[in-house]
Amino acid sequence: MFKRFDEKESISGVQQLKSSVQKGIRTKLQEQFPHLDGYIDTILPKKDTFRIVKCHDHIEIIVNGSGELLFFRQREGNWIPTLRLLHKYPFFLPWEQVDRGAIRFVLSGANIMCPGLTSPGAKMTPVEKGTVVAVMAEGKQHALAVGVTALSTMEIASVNKGIGIENCHYLNDGLWQMKPIK
């Protein structure tokens, strides 16, 4: 999604949100990420004004008052946290761990294949299809990507073929390198 993302070319506009829209986004985020309950006020304070950055391919990014990139989505889909936010609050997404051999492929933007999630160095948290997950790596402390499951973990374990997680945002991609928006 952000492989060829360039800050100057990809952003088409920044729009400040009405308080009613902000409230709707906050409730949507609380529904989608129940573990975020006690922290939503620190991430998106009620009194703070946040903005939406509109980008190519129908991508929208939520930015708080200080310009920090928080969540993004494509075409009215689910909100997905940025890796910087996930590194601050690593507990609010389920983890799927890949083995060491998959790290370089994930960091180049490849989707996570089922065999990389079922090998001896990998671990899976039981989730349903379409769940936003943090992609961890064997022996690493922080998430190296954020993705959406293409199959449930039960199906990944039984099929063990094809794409298990669609890679949406990974370390050092265009969104990671993007500077705060003032």
N, C-alpha and C positions, 0 to 999 in steps of 0.2 A: 504494500500500500504506500509506503514512504520511501521506497528504494531510490527513485529518481526525484525526490521531493526537494525543491530548491526554494528557500525562503522568499527570494525576490520575485521569482516567476510564478510560484504556485499559489500565493495568497492573492485573492481577488478583493477582499474587503474586510473591515472590522466593524462590528455593530454592537452598540451597547444595548443590553437587554432591559426590558421593563421588569418591574419587581414581580408582577404576576407570572411572567415567563420564568424568572429566576426561581420562584417558589415551586413552579411545576417541575423544573429540572432537578431541584433539591429532592423533592418527593420521589421522582423517578429514580434518582441515584440511591436513595435510601431503600426503595423496594428492590432494586437490582443488586445492591451490595449491603445485606443486612449487618455484616460485621463492621460496617463503617459508622454505626449508630452514634457512638460517643464522640466521634472525630469529625463529623460532617460540619460542625460549627467552626472548627479550626481550618478545615480545607476550604469551605465556602461559607464565610461568615454572613449572617443575615443582613447586616448593615452595609456590607461591602457591595460594590457594583461589579458584576462580572460581564464580560463581553464574549461574543462569539466571533471567531476568526473563520471566515469562509474561504475555502481553498478549492482547487480543481478537483474533478471527479466527485463532486458533492460531499466533500469532507468538511466537517465543522469541528472546531477545537474550542473548548471552554477555557477562558483565560480569566484569572482573578484580578483584583485591583492593582496588584504589584506586577502584573504581566506574566506571571508563572503559568505555564501550560499544564492543565490538569487532566481533562478528559477529551476524547475525540470520538466521532462516530461517522459513519458513511451512510448516506441515503436513509435517514430516519431510523437507522438500526439501533442496536444497544450501545450505550456509552461504554467506552473502554478507557481505563486509566493509562496515563503516560507512564513510561518506565521510571522517570524521576519521582513521580508521586508514589509509585509502587515501591521504590527503594526506601521512601520515608515511612510508608505504612504497608509492610510486606504481608501482613496477616489477613487482609480483606479479600484476597482472591484464593481459590483453591490452587494448589501446586501440582504440576506435572513435571517430573524430573526425567531428563534425557541422559543417556550414557555419554561418556567422554568423547566418543567418536562422532557424535552428532553436533558438538559445539561449533566447529568451524562452518558447518553447513547452515546452522541456525543463524549465526552471525553474518552470513552472506545473504540472508533473506529467504532461505528455503523453508518450505512447510515441513512440519515435523511428521515423519513417517511412523507408522505403527510399530515396525521392528525396533525403532529407536526408543520407544516407550515401554517395550516389553522385554528388553535385554536385561542381563544381570545387574548392570549399574543403574538402571532406571527404576523409578517408583511412580505409581499413579494414585491420585486421590479419586475416589468414585464420584463421577459427575455425569450429567446427561449431555446429549448432543446439543450444540449451540451455546454452551457455557463459556464465558470469558475466563481464561485461566492464565496463571503466571507460569512461564516455562523456566524451570530451574535447571542447573547442570550439575552432574555428579562432581562433588568436591568444591563447588563454588557457593559463595554465601548469598549473592544477590541474583535476582531474576535476570536472564539474558534476553528474554522476549515476552511479549504478551500476545496471546492468540485466542482463537475461538475453536472449540472442539468440533470436528467434522463428524465424529461418531461418539457414542457414549463409551465410557471406559470398559464396560462389559463387551461391547462390540469390538473395540480395539484389541482386547485380549483374545477374543475368540477368532476374529478374522485375521489379525496380524499381517495385513497387507494394505498398501495404499496410504493416503494421507490421514493422520490421526488428529492433528491440530493445524489449523490455518494460521500462519505467522502474520500478524497484523502490524507489529511494531517491535523492532529489535535494537540492541545496543549499536550505536554509531550510525543509525540510518538518518534520513533527513529530519525527522521530527526530533530525534535525540540531539542533533546538532543545532537546532533552531534556538535562537536567543530569545529571552523574555520580550514580550511585545508591550511596548509602552503606549 
